[in-house]
Amino acid sequence: MVKIDEALDIIYNEVTKKGRHIVPIEDSIGAITSKSYQAFFDLPRFDNSAMDGYAVKLTDANRAVNIKEVIYAGDYPQNELKENEAIKIMTGAPIPKGCEAIVPIEDIEFLTKESIILPSSIKANAMIRWRGEDIKSGKIFLKANTKVTGYTLALLASQGITHIEVYRKPKVVIFSTGEELKAHYEKIESHQLYNSNAPMFYARALELGCDVSYISSSGDTLDELKASIIEAMDADLILTSGGVSVGDKDFTIQAFKELGMEILFSKVNIKPGKPTTFGKMDSCFVVNLPGNPLAGMVNFEMFVKPIIFKLSGSNSFYHPLITTKMRDNHKIKAGKYTVILGEWNGDSFLPIDNQRPGMVSPMNRADGMIVTTPEIDSLKKNQIVKMIPIKLNLQSDKKDNFFIAKD
């Protein structure tokens, strides 16, 4: 049996990123870039106005000047700006030669349609966006091993890039064991159960950017398990649920071993989820999770999540931590490394009551989890703790003041 950190170190050392491919940028959301990208040209591509206003000379401050022309975005300025003149200019339009500043329309005093009075103070280069101030030609603007988001697409599109090289999505195959399990779309008898684990792991892997396949539940015989494993062996990661304890029909590990799996760790000092096993069959990794839903969920978050991130090519595969505090006192049964699911409101962590390995309801409530060492038997209200977040999109159910203001 290994400790949690030992199990994670094995994962970090054994799992490697997958192959690369080129895809349209619109299809790259969530993928990890496999190379860095340099800018083909400056952004902005030319000096332009940051405001609707007037291109002016500094020496004309506090003077009446004549309006010479109008430059719109997309125009090419033909004339040079001279003293005693102003050129009306729109946001994004190229500034004309001789322009020393842009004065916003709201700072102008109008005399006639053809003449204006400029303010008494004009700052040099005011309201001018300079060529290359955002991105310089030849400079790296997108680094390798970066997760592609909608905002990444804005960067790529600004350089006219239509396709991008990324690591391919990990292929994950999921199946559960147990003749008592039925799919959620089937009718069940009183002695049977719906399979909640496989849909849960399928959806979670999908959320984490995987290409996921689902094989209907395997039977409990050795031959049936082997057949399911062989069917899944073209995956990067096989994820099973159940059949890893010591019952008469718990043949999952044996089936994998007989098909050549090298066990990298088996059994973890973690509560819940001790039977979790991690192995490898050629280039395919295998995780056998406990059948109890909450135990399986905890160990998915703890061990499977970093495996997926490593397979995806991300350098950010370690667990992120949020430093927070306990909302109330909490008792713990000492003696094991214990994972506690809880709700987090942005300020404090509240353990979920009655979270047992076989339960389902606490999982949907959990914003994150904390891990205690074996000697800990209680946590005190306001005690500082480190939370591993689970929900990636942490919205709030109450309005709060987000402004940073002077005291």
C-alpha positions in Angstrom: 0.0 0.0 0.0 1.3 3.5 -0.9 0.6 6.9 0.5 -1.3 9.5 -1.4 1.7 11.6 -2.3 3.7 8.4 -3.3 0.8 7.4 -5.6 0.8 10.9 -7.2 4.6 10.8 -7.7 4.3 7.5 -9.6 1.6 9.1 -11.8 3.7 12.2 -12.4 6.8 10.0 -13.4 5.0 7.4 -15.5 2.4 9.3 -17.5 3.5 11.1 -20.6 1.8 13.4 -23.1 0.2 11.9 -26.2 0.8 12.6 -30.0 0.2 15.8 -31.8 -2.1 16.8 -34.6 -3.1 20.0 -36.5 -6.7 21.1 -36.2 -8.8 24.2 -37.1 -8.6 26.8 -34.3 -12.3 26.5 -33.8 -11.8 22.8 -33.0 -8.9 23.3 -30.6 -10.9 24.6 -27.5 -9.6 22.8 -24.4 -6.6 21.3 -26.1 -3.0 22.0 -25.2 -0.6 23.7 -27.6 2.3 21.5 -28.6 4.5 24.3 -29.9 5.0 28.0 -29.5 3.7 30.6 -32.0 5.5 33.7 -33.2 3.7 36.8 -34.5 3.8 37.3 -38.2 3.2 41.1 -37.8 2.8 43.8 -35.3 -0.5 44.3 -33.5 -1.8 46.9 -33.9 -0.5 46.9 -37.4 -0.3 50.7 -37.6 -0.5 53.7 -35.2 -4.2 54.4 -34.7 -6.6 56.5 -32.7 -7.9 55.1 -29.4 -10.9 57.5 -29.4 -13.3 59.3 -31.6 -11.8 62.8 -31.7 -9.4 65.1 -33.5 -5.7 64.6 -34.5 -3.9 67.8 -33.5 -0.5 69.6 -33.0 0.6 70.3 -29.4 1.3 73.9 -30.3 -2.3 74.5 -31.1 -3.5 74.0 -27.5 -6.1 76.6 -26.5 -6.4 77.8 -30.1 -9.1 77.8 -32.7 -8.2 75.5 -35.6 -9.9 74.5 -38.8 -11.2 71.0 -39.4 -9.5 69.7 -42.5 -11.0 66.2 -43.2 -12.3 63.0 -41.6 -10.4 59.7 -41.3 -12.5 56.6 -40.7 -11.3 53.1 -39.6 -10.2 51.4 -42.8 -9.1 54.7 -44.5 -5.6 55.5 -45.5 -4.6 59.1 -44.5 -3.6 61.1 -47.6 -2.6 64.4 -46.0 -0.1 65.6 -43.5 -1.4 67.5 -40.4 -0.1 71.0 -40.1 -0.4 73.8 -37.5 -3.7 75.6 -37.2 -5.5 72.5 -38.4 -7.3 69.5 -36.9 -8.3 66.3 -38.6 -11.4 64.5 -37.3 -10.6 60.8 -36.7 -12.6 57.8 -35.6 -11.5 55.0 -33.2 -9.2 52.6 -34.9 -8.4 54.9 -37.8 -4.7 55.3 -38.8 -3.3 58.6 -37.5 -2.1 61.0 -40.2 1.5 62.1 -40.6 2.3 65.0 -38.3 -0.2 64.1 -35.6 1.1 64.6 -32.1 -2.0 63.7 -30.0 -5.7 62.8 -30.2 -8.2 65.0 -28.4 -11.5 63.3 -27.6 -14.6 64.9 -29.0 -16.0 65.6 -25.5 -13.0 67.8 -24.8 -13.6 70.1 -27.8 -15.4 73.4 -28.0 -17.2 73.9 -31.3 -17.2 77.3 -33.0 -18.7 76.3 -36.4 -19.0 73.1 -38.4 -15.5 73.8 -39.8 -13.7 75.1 -36.7 -13.1 74.1 -33.1 -11.3 75.4 -30.0 -8.8 72.9 -28.5 -8.3 72.5 -24.7 -5.5 74.5 -23.0 -3.6 71.4 -22.1 -2.8 68.6 -24.6 -0.6 65.7 -23.6 1.9 64.4 -26.2 0.8 61.1 -27.8 -2.5 61.1 -25.9 -5.1 58.6 -27.1 -2.7 57.1 -29.7 -2.3 53.3 -29.9 1.1 52.5 -31.2 2.1 49.9 -33.8 3.2 46.7 -32.0 2.3 47.9 -28.5 0.2 44.8 -28.0 2.2 42.2 -30.0 5.6 42.6 -31.7 6.3 40.9 -35.0 8.6 37.9 -34.5 7.9 37.6 -30.7 6.3 34.6 -29.2 2.7 35.4 -28.4 1.4 31.9 -27.5 3.6 29.5 -25.7 3.7 25.7 -26.0 1.8 23.7 -23.3 -0.9 26.4 -23.1 -4.5 25.4 -22.8 -6.6 26.8 -25.6 -9.6 28.9 -24.6 -11.9 31.2 -26.4 -9.5 34.1 -25.7 -6.7 32.1 -27.2 -8.7 32.0 -30.4 -8.8 35.8 -30.4 -4.9 35.8 -30.3 -4.7 33.3 -33.1 -7.3 35.0 -35.3 -5.6 38.4 -34.8 -2.5 36.9 -36.6 -4.6 35.2 -39.3 -3.8 31.7 -38.0 -6.5 29.2 -39.1 -5.0 25.9 -37.8 -3.0 25.1 -34.8 -0.8 22.2 -33.6 -2.0 20.7 -30.3 -1.7 17.4 -28.4 -4.5 15.2 -29.2 -7.2 14.6 -26.7 -6.6 11.5 -24.5 -8.8 8.6 -25.4 -10.6 7.3 -22.3 -12.6 4.1 -22.2 -14.9 3.5 -19.3 -16.7 0.4 -18.1 -18.0 -0.9 -14.8 -18.2 -4.5 -13.4 -21.0 -6.2 -11.6 -24.0 -8.2 -12.8 -26.2 -6.3 -10.4 -25.6 -3.1 -12.3 -27.9 -1.8 -15.0 -27.7 1.3 -17.2 -29.8 4.2 -16.2 -32.0 3.8 -19.3 -32.9 0.2 -18.5 -35.6 -1.3 -16.2 -34.3 -2.9 -13.0 -35.4 -5.5 -10.6 -35.6 -4.9 -6.8 -32.3 -6.7 -6.3 -30.4 -4.6 -8.9 -28.9 -1.1 -9.0 -28.5 1.6 -11.6 -24.9 2.2 -12.6 -24.2 5.8 -11.5 -20.4 5.5 -11.7 -19.9 5.0 -15.4 -22.0 8.0 -16.5 -20.3 10.1 -13.8 -16.8 9.2 -14.9 -17.8 9.6 -18.6 -19.1 13.1 -18.0 -16.1 14.1 -15.8 -13.6 12.9 -18.4 -15.5 14.8 -21.0 -15.4 17.9 -18.9 -11.7 17.6 -18.6 -11.2 17.5 -22.4 -11.1 13.8 -23.2 -12.4 11.7 -26.1 -14.5 9.3 -24.1 -16.1 5.9 -24.9 -18.3 3.9 -22.7 -18.6 0.1 -22.7 -21.7 -1.3 -21.0 -21.2 -3.1 -17.8 -19.1 -6.2 -17.8 -20.2 -9.3 -16.1 -18.3 -10.7 -13.1 -16.6 -13.7 -14.7 -13.0 -13.6 -15.6 -13.7 -14.3 -19.3 -16.3 -11.5 -19.5 -13.9 -9.0 -17.9 -11.1 -10.0 -20.3 -13.5 -9.5 -23.2 -14.3 -5.9 -22.0 -10.6 -5.2 -21.5 -9.6 -6.4 -24.9 -12.3 -4.2 -26.4 -10.9 -1.1 -24.6 -7.2 -1.7 -25.2 -6.9 0.9 -28.0 -7.4 3.7 -25.3 -4.8 5.9 -23.7 -6.6 5.3 -20.4 -9.0 2.5 -19.3 -11.1 3.4 -16.3 -13.0 0.7 -14.5 -15.2 0.9 -11.4 -15.8 -2.0 -9.0 -14.4 -5.5 -8.6 -11.2 -4.4 -6.9 -11.9 -5.6 -3.4 -11.6 -9.2 -2.0 -15.0 -10.6 -2.8 -15.6 -14.0 -4.4 -16.3 -12.3 -7.8 -13.8 -9.4 -7.6 -11.7 -10.6 -10.6 -10.9 -7.2 -12.2 -7.3 -7.0 -11.2 -6.7 -10.6 -12.1 -8.2 -10.1 -15.5 -5.9 -7.2 -16.3 -2.9 -9.0 -15.0 -3.5 -12.0 -17.1 -3.7 -9.7 -20.1 -0.3 -8.2 -19.3 -0.9 -5.2 -17.0 2.1 -4.0 -15.0 0.8 -2.8 -11.6 2.4 0.5 -10.7 0.6 0.8 -7.4 -2.2 -1.2 -5.7 -4.1 0.0 -2.7 -3.6 3.5 -1.4 -3.6 4.8 2.2 -6.7 6.9 1.6 -10.1 7.1 3.1 -12.3 6.5 1.2 -11.0 4.4 -1.7 -8.2 2.2 -0.4 -8.6 -0.4 -3.2 -7.6 2.0 -6.1 -5.1 0.5 -8.5 -2.9 2.1 -11.2 -1.3 0.1 -13.9 0.0 0.0 -17.5 -0.6 -2.2 -20.5 1.9 -1.3 -23.2 1.1 2.4 -23.9 -2.3 2.2 -22.3 -2.8 3.2 -18.6 -5.3 1.6 -16.4 -7.1 2.9 -13.2 -9.3 0.5 -11.3 -11.5 2.6 -9.0 -13.7 1.4 -6.1 -17.3 0.6 -6.9 -18.7 2.8 -4.1 -19.7 6.0 -5.9 -18.3 8.6 -3.4 -15.1 6.6 -3.0 -14.8 6.3 -6.7 -15.4 10.1 -7.2 -12.8 11.1 -4.6 -10.1 8.9 -6.2 -11.0 10.1 -9.7 -10.4 13.7 -8.5 -7.2 12.7 -6.6 -5.6 10.4 -9.1 -7.4 10.2 -12.5 -7.5 14.0 -13.0 -3.7 14.5 -13.0 -3.4 11.5 -15.3 -5.7 13.1 -17.8 -3.9 16.5 -17.6 -0.5 14.8 -18.1 -1.9 12.8 -21.1 -3.3 16.1 -22.5 0.2 17.7 -22.6 -0.4 20.2 -19.9 2.4 21.3 -17.6 -0.3 22.2 -15.0 -1.0 18.7 -13.8 -0.5 19.2 -10.0 -3.5 19.8 -7.7 -4.2 23.5 -7.3 -4.8 24.6 -3.7 -7.1 27.3 -2.3 -6.1 28.5 1.1 -9.3 29.0 3.2 -10.6 28.4 6.7 -13.0 26.1 8.4 -16.5 27.4 8.8 -17.2 25.3 11.9 -15.6 22.6 14.1 -15.3 19.1 12.6 -14.5 15.8 14.2 -12.4 13.2 12.2 -11.7 9.5 12.9 -7.9 9.5 13.2 -5.6 6.8 11.9 -5.8 7.3 8.1 -5.2 9.9 5.5 -8.8 11.1 5.1 -10.4 13.1 2.3 -13.3 15.3 3.3 -15.7 16.7 0.8 -17.1 20.1 1.5 -18.9 23.3 0.3 -16.9 26.4 -0.2 -18.5 29.9 -0.3 -15.3 31.8 -1.3 -14.6 32.5 2.3 -14.8 29.2 4.3 -15.0 25.4 3.9 -17.9 23.5 5.4 -17.6 19.6 5.4 -20.7 17.9 4.1 -22.5 15.9 6.7 -22.9 12.2 6.4 -20.5 11.5 3.5 -20.1 7.7 3.3 -18.3 5.8 0.5 -21.5 4.4 -1.0 -23.4 7.6 -1.2 -24.2 9.7 -4.2 -25.9 12.9 -3.0 -22.8 14.5 -1.4 -20.9 14.5 -4.7 -23.0 17.1 -6.4 -22.7 19.4 -3.4 -18.9 19.3 -3.2 -17.0 22.4 -4.2 -13.7 20.9 -3.1 -11.9 18.5 -0.8 -9.4 18.7 2.0 -7.0 15.9 3.1 -6.0 15.3 6.7 -3.1 13.2 8.0 -3.6 10.2 10.3 -2.9 12.0 13.5 -5.6 14.6 13.0 -8.8 13.9 14.9 -10.5 17.3 14.6 -10.5 20.7 12.8 -11.4 23.9 14.6 -13.6 26.7 13.4 -11.5 29.4 11.5 -8.5 27.0 11.3 -6.6 27.5 8.0 -6.9 24.6 5.6 -5.9 23.9 2.0 -8.7 22.9 -0.3 -8.3 21.1 -3.6 -11.1 22.6 -5.8 -13.4 20.2 -7.7 -15.9 22.5 -9.4 -14.0 24.5 -12.1 -16.7 27.1 -12.5 -17.1 28.5 -9.0 -20.0 31.0 -9.2 -21.6 32.5 -6.2 -25.3 32.3 -5.0 -25.1 35.7 -3.3 -24.2 39.2 -4.4 -21.1 40.6 -2.9 -18.9 43.7 -3.2 -16.0 42.9 -5.5 -14.5 46.4 -5.6 -11.0 47.1 -4.1 -11.3 50.6 -2.7 -9.3 52.9 -0.5 -9.9 52.5 3.2 
